[in-house]
Amino acid sequence: MTAVVDTPKMPAVQLDSGPRLRIFRDSAIVAYRNLLTILRVPTLLVTATIQPLMFVFLFAYIFGASLGGSQYREFLLAGIFTQTVAFNAAFTTVGLAGDLQKGIIDRMRTLPMSRLAVLMGRTLSDLVVNVLSVAVMVGCGYVVGWRINGGIADAALAFGVILLFAFAMSWVGALTGLLSPTVEVAQSAGLIWLFPLSFISSAFISAETLPGPLRTIAEWNPITAVSAAGRKLFDNDAPPTFAPATGWAADHCVGYAIGCSVAILAVAVPLALLRYRKVASR
């Protein structure tokens, strides 16, 4: 008679370790899908790279000649980096509005995927575009005479601050896109508020030259903080004709820039998720 020996059963392998892993996986899939769209429509990538190059050459050689020459070009680049990643939030706005209009968001709602992953995938793919835009501008900056005069660690922190701000602005763009009824409205809404935000700042000039209330707005503007943090960490001095920035925000520009990005994320992420639930449940 053969004895039957019970062998202990091995625990089943968990293919999905939990909701966090599922969110990261779904976000990566959505981001990959968005990047494939850019490859199939390369004009989107051209817009993200040609526009900042135009700003670099226009401000560096047309305005730079009367604002300090080569020293102004060093002052300028951190502002151009910041303005470009802020403007690239419009890609998130238009992309989400287009997905809504085409019914892609409705299709994603029927899939067993996290709501956060849809928006996270969009903002992560646009972060990749921002990395490419900044890389192109760095090369262009070296052509016009810009240099990183600080250390490698400081430069890495500067790019980290700029890209964190880019990620935060993408979430603002996501919220704007979800609020826009059509792609045409999204195109206008995605840029109309960015122009005053970027120009009432020290991205291109010293905020100290602005009159009264505009100076106060510029001093506390997140674009001013990110631009000033970049200049400090890159060790790019302002032209001698520019009045030095003063005040708490200027003295603590790196910390304030990071704080602004975190605050924007703390507000924009939950509002975008709330809006997504509403538009996806129609």
C-alpha positions as CSV (number, residue, x, y, z in Angstrom):
1,M,0.0,0.0,0.0
2,T,1.4,3.3,-1.0
3,A,1.4,6.1,1.6
4,V,0.2,9.5,0.5
5,V,2.5,12.2,1.8
6,D,1.0,15.7,2.0
7,T,3.4,18.3,0.7
8,P,3.0,21.8,1.9
9,K,1.6,24.1,-0.8
10,M,3.7,27.0,-1.9
11,P,1.9,30.4,-1.6
12,A,0.5,31.7,-4.8
13,V,2.6,34.3,-6.5
14,Q,0.9,37.7,-6.4
15,L,1.0,39.2,-9.9
16,D,-0.3,42.5,-8.6
17,S,1.2,43.6,-5.3
18,G,-1.4,46.3,-4.7
19,P,-3.0,49.4,-5.9
20,R,0.2,51.4,-5.9
21,L,1.9,49.1,-8.3
22,R,-1.2,49.1,-10.5
23,I,-1.2,53.0,-10.6
24,F,2.5,53.1,-11.7
25,R,1.9,50.4,-14.3
26,D,-1.2,52.0,-15.7
27,S,0.5,55.5,-15.7
28,A,3.5,54.1,-17.6
29,I,1.1,52.6,-20.2
30,V,-0.8,55.8,-20.7
31,A,2.5,57.8,-20.9
32,Y,3.8,55.4,-23.5
33,R,0.7,55.8,-25.5
34,N,1.0,59.6,-25.4
35,L,4.7,59.5,-26.5
36,L,3.7,57.3,-29.4
37,T,1.2,59.9,-30.4
38,I,4.0,62.5,-30.5
39,L,6.1,60.2,-32.7
40,R,3.3,59.9,-35.1
41,V,2.6,63.6,-35.1
42,P,6.1,65.1,-35.0
43,T,4.8,68.6,-35.4
44,L,4.0,68.5,-31.7
45,L,7.6,67.9,-30.9
46,V,8.8,70.6,-33.3
47,T,6.5,73.1,-31.5
48,A,8.0,72.2,-28.2
49,T,11.6,72.7,-29.4
50,I,11.4,75.5,-32.0
51,Q,9.5,78.0,-29.9
52,P,12.1,78.1,-27.1
53,L,14.9,78.4,-29.6
54,M,13.1,81.5,-31.1
55,F,12.9,83.1,-27.7
56,V,16.5,82.4,-27.0
57,F,17.8,84.0,-30.2
58,L,15.3,86.9,-30.1
59,F,16.0,87.9,-26.6
60,A,19.7,87.1,-26.7
61,Y,20.6,89.1,-29.8
62,I,17.7,91.6,-30.3
63,F,17.1,92.7,-26.7
64,G,20.4,91.5,-25.3
65,A,22.4,94.1,-27.2
66,S,20.9,96.9,-25.2
67,L,20.5,95.1,-21.9
68,G,24.0,93.9,-21.2
69,G,25.3,91.8,-24.0
70,S,26.9,88.4,-23.1
71,Q,26.1,88.9,-19.4
72,Y,22.5,89.4,-20.1
73,R,22.5,86.1,-22.1
74,E,23.7,84.3,-19.0
75,F,21.0,86.0,-17.0
76,L,18.4,85.2,-19.6
77,L,18.7,81.4,-20.0
78,A,17.2,80.4,-16.6
79,G,14.2,82.6,-17.4
80,I,13.8,81.0,-20.8
81,F,14.0,77.5,-19.2
82,T,11.3,78.5,-16.8
83,Q,9.0,80.2,-19.3
84,T,9.3,77.3,-21.7
85,V,8.3,74.6,-19.3
86,A,5.4,76.8,-18.1
87,F,4.2,77.3,-21.7
88,N,4.5,73.5,-22.3
89,A,1.6,73.1,-19.9
90,A,-0.5,74.0,-22.9
91,F,0.3,70.6,-24.4
92,T,-1.3,68.9,-21.5
93,T,-4.3,71.2,-21.8
94,V,-4.9,70.5,-25.5
95,G,-4.0,66.8,-25.2
96,L,-6.6,66.1,-22.5
97,A,-9.2,68.3,-24.2
98,G,-8.6,66.3,-27.4
99,D,-8.9,63.0,-25.6
100,L,-12.2,64.2,-24.1
101,Q,-13.6,65.3,-27.5
102,K,-12.5,62.1,-29.3
103,G,-14.1,59.8,-26.6
104,I,-10.7,58.4,-25.5
105,I,-11.4,59.4,-21.9
106,D,-14.7,57.5,-22.0
107,R,-12.9,54.4,-23.4
108,M,-10.3,54.6,-20.6
109,R,-13.1,54.9,-18.0
110,T,-14.4,51.4,-19.1
111,L,-11.0,49.8,-18.5
112,P,-9.9,48.4,-15.1
113,M,-7.4,51.2,-14.5
114,S,-6.9,53.9,-11.9
115,R,-8.3,57.3,-12.5
116,L,-5.1,58.8,-11.3
117,A,-3.2,56.9,-13.9
118,V,-4.9,58.6,-16.8
119,L,-3.8,62.0,-15.6
120,M,-0.5,60.9,-14.3
121,G,0.4,59.3,-17.6
122,R,-0.4,62.5,-19.5
123,T,1.7,64.7,-17.1
124,L,4.6,62.2,-17.2
125,S,4.7,62.1,-21.0
126,D,4.7,65.9,-21.1
127,L,7.5,65.9,-18.5
128,V,9.5,63.8,-21.0
129,V,8.8,66.5,-23.6
130,N,10.0,69.2,-21.2
131,V,13.2,67.3,-20.5
132,L,13.9,67.3,-24.3
133,S,13.0,71.0,-24.6
134,V,15.4,71.9,-21.8
135,A,18.1,69.7,-23.3
136,V,17.7,71.5,-26.7
137,M,17.8,74.9,-24.9
138,V,21.0,74.0,-23.0
139,G,22.7,73.3,-26.4
140,C,21.3,76.5,-27.8
141,G,22.4,78.4,-24.7
142,Y,26.0,77.2,-25.1
143,V,25.9,78.5,-28.7
144,V,24.9,82.0,-27.6
145,G,27.4,82.2,-24.8
146,W,25.6,80.9,-21.7
147,R,27.6,78.8,-19.3
148,I,27.1,76.8,-16.1
149,N,29.5,78.5,-13.7
150,G,28.5,76.6,-10.6
151,G,29.2,73.0,-9.5
152,I,27.7,69.9,-10.9
153,A,25.5,69.3,-7.9
154,D,24.1,72.8,-8.0
155,A,23.4,72.5,-11.7
156,A,21.6,69.2,-11.1
157,L,19.5,70.8,-8.4
158,A,18.7,73.7,-10.7
159,F,17.4,71.4,-13.4
160,G,15.5,69.4,-10.8
161,V,13.8,72.6,-9.6
162,I,12.9,73.6,-13.2
163,L,11.5,70.1,-14.0
164,L,9.5,70.0,-10.7
165,F,7.9,73.2,-11.7
166,A,7.2,71.8,-15.2
167,F,5.5,68.8,-13.6
168,A,3.4,71.1,-11.4
169,M,2.4,73.3,-14.3
170,S,1.4,70.2,-16.3
171,W,-1.2,69.4,-13.6
172,V,-2.5,73.0,-13.9
173,G,-2.7,72.3,-17.7
174,A,-4.6,69.0,-17.0
175,L,-7.2,70.8,-14.9
176,T,-7.6,73.5,-17.6
177,G,-8.0,70.9,-20.3
178,L,-10.7,69.0,-18.3
179,L,-12.6,72.3,-17.8
180,S,-12.5,73.2,-21.5
181,P,-15.5,72.1,-23.5
182,T,-13.6,72.0,-26.8
183,V,-10.1,71.8,-28.1
184,E,-10.4,75.3,-29.5
185,V,-11.3,76.7,-26.1
186,A,-8.4,74.7,-24.6
187,Q,-5.9,76.2,-27.0
188,S,-6.9,79.7,-25.8
189,A,-7.3,78.9,-22.2
190,G,-4.0,77.1,-22.0
191,L,-2.0,80.2,-23.0
192,I,-4.0,83.3,-22.1
193,W,-3.1,83.2,-18.4
194,L,0.5,82.2,-19.1
195,F,1.5,85.3,-20.9
196,P,1.0,87.8,-18.0
197,L,2.3,85.2,-15.5
198,S,5.6,84.9,-17.5
199,F,6.1,88.5,-18.4
200,I,5.2,90.0,-15.0
201,S,8.2,88.3,-13.5
202,S,12.0,88.5,-13.5
203,A,12.3,85.9,-16.3
204,F,13.7,88.5,-18.7
205,I,14.3,91.6,-16.7
206,S,14.9,92.6,-13.1
207,A,11.6,92.7,-11.1
208,E,13.0,95.8,-9.3
209,T,12.4,97.9,-12.5
210,L,8.6,97.3,-12.5
211,P,6.3,99.9,-11.0
212,G,4.3,99.6,-7.7
213,P,1.9,96.6,-7.6
214,L,3.5,94.9,-10.6
215,R,6.8,94.7,-8.7
216,T,5.1,93.0,-5.8
217,I,3.4,90.5,-8.1
218,A,6.7,89.8,-9.9
219,E,8.7,89.4,-6.6
220,W,6.3,86.6,-5.4
221,N,5.6,85.1,-8.9
222,P,6.6,81.4,-9.0
223,I,8.2,82.0,-12.4
224,T,10.4,84.6,-10.7
225,A,11.3,82.2,-8.0
226,V,12.2,79.3,-10.4
227,S,14.2,81.7,-12.6
228,A,16.1,83.2,-9.7
229,A,16.8,79.7,-8.3
230,G,18.2,78.6,-11.6
231,R,20.5,81.7,-11.8
232,K,21.7,81.2,-8.3
233,L,22.5,77.5,-8.8
234,F,24.0,78.1,-12.2
235,D,26.0,81.0,-10.8
236,N,24.8,83.4,-13.5
237,D,25.0,87.0,-12.5
238,A,22.7,89.7,-13.6
239,P,24.1,92.6,-15.8
240,P,25.4,95.5,-13.7
241,T,22.6,97.7,-15.0
242,F,20.0,95.5,-13.3
243,A,19.1,96.3,-9.8
244,P,19.7,93.3,-7.5
245,A,16.6,91.6,-6.2
246,T,15.7,92.1,-2.6
247,G,13.2,90.6,-0.1
248,W,12.5,87.2,1.5
249,A,11.5,85.5,-1.8
250,A,14.7,86.6,-3.5
251,D,16.9,85.6,-0.5
252,H,15.3,82.2,-0.3
253,C,14.6,81.6,-4.0
254,V,15.5,77.9,-4.1
255,G,13.3,76.9,-1.2
256,Y,10.5,79.2,-2.3
257,A,10.6,77.8,-5.8
258,I,10.3,74.2,-4.5
259,G,7.6,75.3,-2.1
260,C,5.6,77.0,-4.9
261,S,5.7,73.8,-7.0
262,V,4.6,71.6,-4.1
263,A,1.8,74.0,-3.3
264,I,0.6,74.0,-7.0
265,L,0.6,70.2,-7.0
266,A,-1.3,70.1,-3.7
267,V,-4.0,72.2,-5.2
268,A,-4.1,71.1,-8.8
269,V,-3.9,67.3,-8.4
270,P,-7.0,66.8,-6.2
271,L,-9.0,69.4,-8.3
272,A,-8.0,67.7,-11.6
273,L,-9.0,64.3,-10.1
274,L,-12.3,65.6,-9.0
275,R,-13.0,67.2,-12.4
276,Y,-11.9,63.9,-14.1
277,R,-14.4,61.9,-12.1
278,K,-17.2,64.3,-13.2
279,V,-16.3,64.4,-16.9
280,A,-15.7,60.6,-17.0
281,S,-19.0,59.8,-15.4
282,R,-21.2,61.5,-18.0
